[in-house]
Amino acid sequence: MAENDKGYALDWDMTEAEAGEGYEAALLPEGIYQFEVRDMKRERFEGSPKMAACPRAHLELNVTAADGTSSIVHERLMLNSKMVWKVGQFFEAVGAPRNPDSDKVMINWNAVEGKAGWLKLKVRSYTTKDGEERQSNEVAEFLRPGDERIPASAFAPVYQPPQPAQAQMPVPVAPAPAPNQWTV
């Protein structure tokens, strides 16, 4: 990948910046997609009339379609009792084990980067402060491993490189039967 494709580091002491358009993610149609967690940041939600202030996990997900098209989707999981179901759904989707005593999914925020799973994506329409109509992708739900909505092709066998040959005892070869004779 060329250096320009990755961008470059900026300095905290910079004094000017160009004002322009930023990265725009490809809009994927609603459906079931595979995802990988690219990044997780710990944030703070300051609260709203409907939810108390709480910690918030900001997930950056790389969502990939069957044709190879991918897009970045941001999901924010509130660490609030009203949203604990979605936190559990996420950890179940990335294969977190269950506690054998309580049968609840175990949570480890330090291990989520690089984890993969499946999700149901929806398209959200909204209006910007300037009155412009826009659309973005949003996670409708995270899917459990083995969910029947996950495409069957997702379970195709993964390529395994050939294993080195192991020493085997020679197998005796039986003589070929004579033509037009039955073999027993």
VEXZAZA-774068 format. One record per residue (C-alpha): residue in three letters; x, y, z. Coordinates in steps of 0.001 Angstrom, whole numbers, plus 500000, padded with zeros to 6 digits. Each point is the difference from the previous one (the first is absolute). Layout:
NUZA  rest  east  north  up
NUZA  ala  X  Y  Z
...
END
This chain:
NUZA  rest  east  north  up
NUZA  met  500000  500000  500000
NUZA  ala  501408  503400  499071
NUZA  glu  500716  502462  502808
NUZA  asn  497342  502418  498667
NUZA  asp  497340  497276  500278
NUZA  lys  500605  499771  503756
NUZA  gly  500139  503720  500697
NUZA  tyr  502655  501450  502260
NUZA  ala  500418  501048  503609
NUZA  leu  499161  503553  501022
NUZA  asp  501685  501906  502806
NUZA  trp  498210  501311  503101
NUZA  asp  501684  503362  499399
NUZA  met  498545  500526  496504
NUZA  thr  498421  503417  499564
NUZA  glu  498019  499640  496737
NUZA  ala  497781  497421  498335
NUZA  glu  498111  499791  496716
NUZA  ala  496234  500004  500386
NUZA  gly  498523  497439  497663
NUZA  glu  498214  496733  499726
NUZA  gly  501156  497065  502073
NUZA  tyr  499810  496279  499413
NUZA  glu  496585  498855  498870
NUZA  ala  499197  496364  500611
NUZA  ala  498350  497938  497285
NUZA  leu  496307  499540  500738
NUZA  leu  499193  496284  500110
NUZA  pro  496427  498777  499474
NUZA  glu  498106  498549  502946
NUZA  gly  500938  496398  500637
NUZA  ile  502172  497504  501841
NUZA  tyr  503752  500701  499951
NUZA  gln  503226  498794  501510
NUZA  phe  501878  502525  502153
NUZA  glu  503346  500396  501709
NUZA  val  500690  502365  502906
NUZA  arg  502712  502404  498807
NUZA  asp  500066  502204  503082
NUZA  met  498314  500521  503367
NUZA  lys  500157  503230  501940
NUZA  arg  498706  500644  503497
NUZA  glu  497795  503086  500122
NUZA  arg  497567  501658  502362
NUZA  phe  496333  500595  499185
NUZA  glu  498884  503122  501839
NUZA  gly  496399  498896  500292
NUZA  ser  496723  501013  498417
NUZA  pro  496358  500328  501038
NUZA  lys  499593  496251  499250
NUZA  met  503262  498559  501358
NUZA  ala  502306  500663  502950
NUZA  ala  503621  500962  499431
NUZA  cys  502191  496920  499565
NUZA  pro  503172  498640  498415
NUZA  arg  499739  499326  496265
NUZA  ala  501999  497710  497703
NUZA  his  500580  501488  496540
NUZA  leu  500562  497099  497603
NUZA  glu  501419  500479  496514
NUZA  leu  498835  497023  497941
NUZA  asn  501282  499010  496571
NUZA  val  496887  498535  498350
NUZA  thr  500558  497845  496901
NUZA  ala  497469  498919  497361
NUZA  ala  500167  496681  498140
NUZA  asp  501354  501798  496902
NUZA  gly  502922  501401  502009
NUZA  thr  498611  503541  500363
NUZA  ser  500695  501315  503460
NUZA  ser  499032  502984  502068
NUZA  ile  500764  501372  503452
NUZA  val  497020  500055  502373
NUZA  his  500175  501685  503404
NUZA  glu  498005  498457  502832
NUZA  arg  499785  501460  503484
NUZA  leu  499047  497605  502766
NUZA  met  498682  501642  503155
NUZA  leu  501065  498364  503252
NUZA  asn  496609  500641  501534
NUZA  ser  497513  497516  501444
NUZA  lys  497500  500984  497277
NUZA  met  502463  498857  497298
NUZA  val  501725  497020  501642
NUZA  trp  498169  497703  497553
NUZA  lys  501865  501548  497053
NUZA  val  503376  499746  501769
NUZA  gly  499294  496302  500579
NUZA  gln  498854  499585  496393
NUZA  phe  503280  501498  498748
NUZA  phe  502187  497781  502174
NUZA  glu  498014  496925  499019
NUZA  ala  500464  500914  496310
NUZA  val  503793  500131  500353
NUZA  gly  500062  496603  501708
NUZA  ala  500442  500936  503659
NUZA  pro  499455  497006  502278
NUZA  arg  497180  499686  502506
NUZA  asn  500544  499813  503724
NUZA  pro  499079  496386  500881
NUZA  asp  498549  501068  503374
NUZA  ser  497699  502807  498813
NUZA  asp  499676  499157  496269
NUZA  lys  500664  503684  499230
NUZA  val  502421  501010  497259
NUZA  met  503369  501091  501347
NUZA  ile  501280  503498  499183
NUZA  asn  503627  500955  499303
NUZA  trp  500341  503426  498362
NUZA  asn  503782  499616  499748
NUZA  ala  499625  497058  497590
NUZA  val  497511  501366  497431
NUZA  glu  502383  501505  497417
NUZA  gly  500472  497559  497128
NUZA  lys  496980  497885  500982
NUZA  ala  497504  499189  497241
NUZA  gly  496381  498991  499726
NUZA  trp  496784  500633  498101
NUZA  leu  497454  502798  500236
NUZA  lys  496803  501249  498453
NUZA  leu  500511  503414  498436
NUZA  lys  497324  502594  499347
NUZA  val  499990  503309  498144
NUZA  arg  499161  503062  502090
NUZA  ser  498765  503208  498377
NUZA  tyr  500610  503331  501717
NUZA  thr  500120  503736  499372
NUZA  thr  503172  502003  500664
NUZA  lys  500016  503347  501817
NUZA  asp  500167  501588  496518
NUZA  gly  496774  498243  498954
NUZA  glu  501739  497469  497750
NUZA  glu  498428  496523  499824
NUZA  arg  502583  497248  500536
NUZA  gln  500228  496285  500715
NUZA  ser  502383  497854  501997
NUZA  asn  500318  496398  501096
NUZA  glu  499062  498991  503519
NUZA  val  500146  496704  501865
NUZA  ala  496484  498618  500452
NUZA  glu  501243  496978  501964
NUZA  phe  503008  497791  500570
NUZA  leu  499443  496330  499086
NUZA  arg  500885  496950  502066
NUZA  pro  502420  497530  498420
NUZA  gly  497906  497398  498180
NUZA  asp  497002  502317  499454
NUZA  glu  497996  498662  497029
NUZA  arg  500136  503434  498309
NUZA  ile  503778  499750  499545
NUZA  pro  500660  498933  496380
NUZA  ala  500849  496317  499566
NUZA  ser  503071  501017  497982
NUZA  ala  501425  501459  503212
NUZA  phe  500461  496482  501271
NUZA  ala  501958  498786  496973
NUZA  pro  503144  498183  501052
NUZA  val  502984  502245  500515
NUZA  tyr  502989  499199  497784
NUZA  gln  502462  497798  501823
NUZA  pro  503542  499842  498624
NUZA  pro  501183  496491  499182
NUZA  gln  501577  498227  502949
NUZA  pro  503451  498464  499643
NUZA  ala  499849  496347  499053
NUZA  gln  500403  497638  502900
NUZA  ala  501897  496757  499744
NUZA  gln  497530  497177  499425
NUZA  met  500300  496271  499751
NUZA  pro  499780  498792  496394
NUZA  val  496524  498748  499130
NUZA  pro  499951  496755  498010
NUZA  val  498282  500356  496652
NUZA  ala  497594  497231  498991
NUZA  pro  500277  498739  496429
NUZA  ala  497353  501348  497625
NUZA  pro  497131  497588  499296
NUZA  ala  499938  498232  496677
NUZA  pro  497576  501516  497461
NUZA  asn  496374  498798  500154
NUZA  gln  500391  498420  503436
NUZA  trp  498122  500914  503147
NUZA  thr  502034  501038  502979
NUZA  val  499107  498914  503492
END
